[in-house]
Amino acid sequence: MIYNMDFETMPREALESIQLRRLQTTIERVYATVPFYRKKFDEAGLKPSSIKSLEDLNRIPFTTKQDLRDNYPFGMFAVPMRNVVRIHASSGTTGKPTVVGYTARDIQTWAELMARSLAAGGATGEDIIHNAYGYGLFTGGLGVHYGAEKLGASVIPVSGGNTKRQIMIMEDFGPTILTATPSYTLHLAEVAKEMGVPFENLKFKYGIFGAEPWSEKMRQQIQDMLHLVAVDIYGLSEVMGPGVSIECHEAQKGLHVFEDHFIPEIINPQTGEKLPYGQVGELVFTSITKEAFPVIRYRTRDITSLNPEPCICGRTLVRMQKVTGRSDDMLIIRGVNVFPSQIESILMQIEGVEPHYQLFVDREDNLDVLTVMVEVNPTMFSDEVKVLQHQERKIASEIKDYLGVTVTVKLAEPKSIARSEGKAVRVIDRRKI
Ligand code: DLL
């Protein structure tokens, strides 16, 4: 179902004229209210009136995560605190979190975009949504929650954790839509199995999974294990939270970006040069309707490409390819660039291997070495040591063949790798220790 026919299927020309008007208004506002942006504009010799076309966006300097850190906690807010009704923060692996704010209208916009997202992912007002994204400073829980209410669905605000109770709720309340991170979803499936609750007996039709990278192979695995159609949802706190883009369940091929609210660009992360449709690079967003926390050319560090081709679902909104990883998650192992999700794709194709893995990076003799630790099923684990060692070498050689990197593979006992209730920790970098 298309929630907002007017905006989601708008002809390109009409959309671009709305984008330009909203962009100009946003630029005027941030220039007047956020000292950081005024300074950036002045340094670049730009005035709000310099932005006459969408192409002029190109002349505006980028905003980075470091800029947000420098203005911690509220320095980038474009409205006085009395107009802010909600604050969220993204965890950030080091140091202080990134703090974002919303006006009452921002919350309404977010609810609308999440209602659109849930509808694109297969939900309707008739559905019961089991929302296992964490509630709190993380945007996942409340983002989905408001969207589900706006759509008129019934939302179960179960949040992450207390997994056995979640399975009981699934059995008793009969939810039809599951929202969670893909890694927590796998854990839910595993616990359900242990409890003797087959997912095929539950009522789920669609799962709307995101907040972390997950490969196409992982999607297949999840669909098979949970007996539902799995779609990918993307977002980031700095731009809004979940609902920046979403796959439609009809195509499951690329995530429609809500371009009437966010302008996406792809740049070469090294040079900052803007790249054409189809080329892979770093995703950059400009928000054009946000009031409390607008971002101008924000570098997400997420790697993807944009596809303007029409989609079978009828939406005219550009699609971004599934995010393969963040530029800062990319590992460089003896000169070869690898994303954890590429390794995941290979592991998921190997019989007996479970979708639970971790990558360890160490430094030996000034060279980076990668160890892939992956769980195997109990049958495989009970094999002789010789058989396991043979399997480890076989997987390492598959990885070498596909990705050109030399890794050590260690097969781990079932259930030995920590399960996540939110975003999974895939890479453990031991080089700094
Ligand atoms: O993860 C918002 C969200 C919540 C999205 C629930 C989807 C569902 P942050 O905590 O600020 O916000 O983290 C944002 O997570 O820059 C990406 O690197 C990564 N990410 C989010 N969605 C996806 C996805 C939320 N579908 C950061 N695929 C982003 C790959 C994703 N990576």
Residues whose N, C-alpha, C, O or C-beta is under 5 A from the ligand:
A	BS01	DLL	S90 T139 G140 F209 G210 A211 E212 P213 W214 D232 I233 Y234 G235 L236 S237 E238 G241 P242 T300 D302 V323 R326
